[in-house]
Amino acid sequence: MMSKKKPDNTATFKKFTKWLWILFLGGFGFIALLFFLGSIGVFGPLPSFEELENPENNLATEVISIDDKTLGKYFNENRTPIKYKDIPENIVKALVATEDVRFYEHSGIDFYGTTRAFVKLGKDGGASTVTQQLAKLLFHGEGSKNLIERLSQKIKEWIIAIRLERQYTKEEIITMYFNKQDFLYNAVGLRSAARIYFGKEPKELKIEEAAVLVAMLKNPSLYNPHRESKKEKTLLRRNVVLKQMEKNGVISLEEKDSLQKLPMVINFSPEDTGYGVATYFREYLRGFLKTWVKDNKKPDGTEYNIYRDGLKIYVTLDSRMQQYAEDAMKEHMSNLQRVFYKQQKKNKNAPYYDLTVKEIERNMESAMKRSNRFRRMKKAGVSEADIKKSFNEKTEMRVFSWKGDIDTIMTPMDSIRYYKYFMRAGLMSMEPQTGHVKAWVGGINYKHFQYDMVKQGKRQVGSTFKPFVYATAINQLQISPCEEFSNTIWTIPKGKYGLDKDWAPANADHKYGGFKTLKNALATSTNVITAQLIDKTTPQNVVKLAKNLGIESDILAVPSIALGTVDLSLFEMTGAYNTFPSKGMYVKPIMILRIEDKNGTVLENFTPETKEVMSEESAYTVVNLLEGVTQYGSGARLRNAARSYPDSIVSGHPYKFKNPIGGKTGTTQNQSDGWFMGFVPNLTTGVWVGGEERSIHFADIGRGQGASMALPIWALYMKKCYADKELEISDGAFIKPANFDVELDCDKYKKQQEEDQNTTEVDPEF
């Protein structure tokens, strides 16, 4: 019996080895071929060397305050680049531990991770490295659903990743990766995300906050801490990131356990035109920049794009003072609105006064035609009849309230009238010595009320114009603040100054008789004495001074301007008043310090324009007059308890300022406008309050005067500024000029006058 032939194990092993090498080399060759084909553009064009060196970015233009805080941005994509040194170490380690644990070992492709993902069919996660993800973000975006296209994209991604690794350091790759990521809600890049989701700069992020942002990288829509429905998933994903950090030795087990127990707390701070601080100022600045770029071209002759060229605009506003101004306005205006609502319950034509029903109807129709809704429908070809019909059909909308926006159902016409009820306000604050504008609040809420009452709006200024008349008299006639004038009706006859009839204004309180010093007359806003002064100096000279004080609006040279019949902006008024504490030197308000390009190259520096308007002695004398207003005149409420205000219009809080303050209140006819202009040695601030139209106002002078409507905002703002010692707002006296010889103490002045009179009397014996 023949025995069976044993299998040739050696031959089988050789055959197996041969095929193994064939498969290995064939696979390697196939991959090499794919890479070669990809590199020569068979699967589509690849970025050039220049594109790798300068990947295209939309960089937001940033508005930076004088205290180095970002006030806002202009952008297509809200991306503000960050440098590696400004990325906190904990977020870098969280990224690597979660997304690419071998980041510092591979050269763009993690072959171990790729093999694992292939063998396990992606069950333990994908294999894209941070560099591959960056390649995808920079050059081809979202992947295709088509299998062939996905494969070609993956090959290109690998090739680009390898090129990126050759071109850049690991730190540069991480920096580009964080700068390119879109975290949604206009948060493009790490810096924007930190500010929008946590209200912080990246360096200020805690570990658990950094973990939230890294958690979002997987899918910012699915893992979004702002979306209520996604918060639980985001919290779980954050804890996965913390677990990965512990697993890779970034944090200890105890730290991980402690951090995972913490709630996820965000401070959502959207960055858009209608949000954040200084919204009205930023909109003014946007308009300025659109003109600026036309006159300041790039070296290649093209215009800068404020939405994508990453300009840095350094402005004079102080972020702290701006916030205090906005807070002061909100505090007072919300309370003032409550009082106004209460009064309107008795007004059958609310919120209007002084108009007939037909005039109100015409007013409302005019407001309708000015609305964006009307313009859009008109542009779309809708007939006017159909547009009007739609304005009387109820619809869902979100409207403003002082307690937050309200979702409601009302007709668009009703919403127009609803918004008419709200009292409006403006505030501007500037530094006398430099002209730097420190705070700019153009209204109560930019999202809903976009008309800027600092620069755009012009309203009658009332008695706040009177100091210009007094300043003209002091400068021109060299009279003392203690000089007395008769408190009697003063008539300027028909024909003089082109008058078509006699002009004889009455005092607001209709009280006459005796004499008043200039200081007392201004403090009590005595109209008959102001009329005497403008007659003695002439309206033309008052207008000339006003123009020298920076007022650009047209002013008709007639006597009635003495009582503030002219319409001026808060910007003009604040700049003009600023001349008094700046010792007679007009300093044009300046809002921008410099503009830089994205690389930090200064494109333009801005300096204030100045000119001497009056002598230092005259300016100091006017300051002294205006101090009298806050000592015993209409501005004395700054020093008294607020309980004297009607209906607790300022919440019952006393101000009790004790430091020297110059100021003037102003109230126009029917209480349509309330003003307060006030200053201390190193800060001038103007405030206006009123309705959208002059027919919307308080019914009585007690609530509607400038001392009740505008002065409280100034007081609240200054209280907040004084509480912040870093701002160094002056609470000292105004500096008296050297060799100043005008007697400002009226008791001493009167005594001196009597003595002089006695010494000049002739002895009857001679």
Number of C-alpha atoms within 10 A of each C-alpha: 3 4 5 6 6 6 8 8 9 9 10 11 11 11 11 12 12 12 13 12 11 13 13 12 13 14 12 12 13 13 13 13 13 16 19 14 15 23 17 11 13 14 18 13 11 19 17 11 12 8 12 18 12 9 13 10 15 19 26 27 26 25 23 22 23 17 13 13 16 18 22 22 28 25 22 14 18 28 30 25 22 17 14 16 10 13 20 17 14 19 23 17 22 28 25 20 22 21 23 19 20 16 19 11 9 16 18 26 23 22 14 12 20 17 13 17 17 13 10 12 11 14 10 10 13 15 20 23 25 24 29 25 18 25 25 21 17 20 17 15 12 10 13 13 8 8 10 11 13 14 14 18 21 17 20 29 26 24 20 26 25 18 18 23 18 12 14 14 11 18 14 15 20 22 21 22 20 25 23 20 21 22 23 16 17 18 22 24 25 28 23 30 29 25 20 23 23 20 17 16 19 21 16 15 20 12 17 22 21 27 26 28 27 27 28 21 19 13 13 17 15 15 26 24 26 16 12 8 12 14 16 15 15 25 22 15 19 26 22 17 26 31 24 22 24 19 15 16 12 17 18 15 15 10 14 20 14 10 18 19 9 11 9 16 14 15 14 16 17 19 21 16 17 18 14 14 21 24 24 27 19 19 18 16 16 15 10 11 18 14 10 13 15 12 10 15 13 13 7 6 8 11 16 19 18 21 19 20 18 27 27 25 22 23 24 24 29 22 21 20 20 25 19 20 28 24 16 21 27 18 18 20 25 18 16 23 17 14 17 21 16 12 16 17 11 9 13 9 14 17 22 22 17 13 13 11 11 9 11 16 12 12 13 17 14 11 15 20 15 11 12 10 14 19 15 11 15 15 10 9 10 13 12 13 8 11 18 16 11 16 19 13 13 14 12 11 13 12 16 16 13 16 7 8 11 12 11 11 15 18 15 21 19 16 15 16 16 15 16 19 19 25 22 24 28 29 30 27 31 27 25 27 17 18 26 25 27 26 26 32 26 30 26 23 21 20 14 14 17 15 16 24 26 27 19 13 15 17 23 24 27 24 27 25 25 26 22 21 26 26 24 27 23 22 20 14 12 12 16 21 24 21 15 19 17 15 20 18 18 18 14 19 14 12 10 14 15 11 13 10 11 12 16 17 19 16 17 11 10 9 10 14 9 9 15 18 18 24 26 21 23 25 24 20 25 26 26 23 26 27 25 22 25 26 20 14 18 18 23 16 17 27 22 14 20 23 17 18 28 22 20 12 14 11 19 13 17 19 27 17 24 28 26 20 20 18 16 22 22 27 25 23 23 27 28 24 29 34 28 30 26 24 27 22 22 27 25 23 26 21 23 23 19 16 20 18 17 18 9 11 11 13 14 14 11 12 15 15 12 13 14 15 22 23 14 21 20 26 23 23 27 27 26 22 27 26 25 26 26 23 20 14 21 24 29 19 25 22 17 16 13 20 15 13 16 14 15 15 23 24 15 14 14 16 17 15 17 12 11 19 25 25 30 32 31 28 29 23 13 18 25 24 29 32 31 31 29 28 29 25 24 19 22 28 28 31 29 31 30 27 21 18 15 18 17 23 28 26 16 11 17 15 23 25 27 32 25 27 30 30 31 27 30 25 21 22 24 24 16 17 19 15 11 14 9 9 12 11 16 15 15 13 11 20 10 13 14 8 7 12 8 16 15 15 11 17 11 12 17 15 11 13 12 11 11 11 10 10 9 8 8 8 7 5 4 4
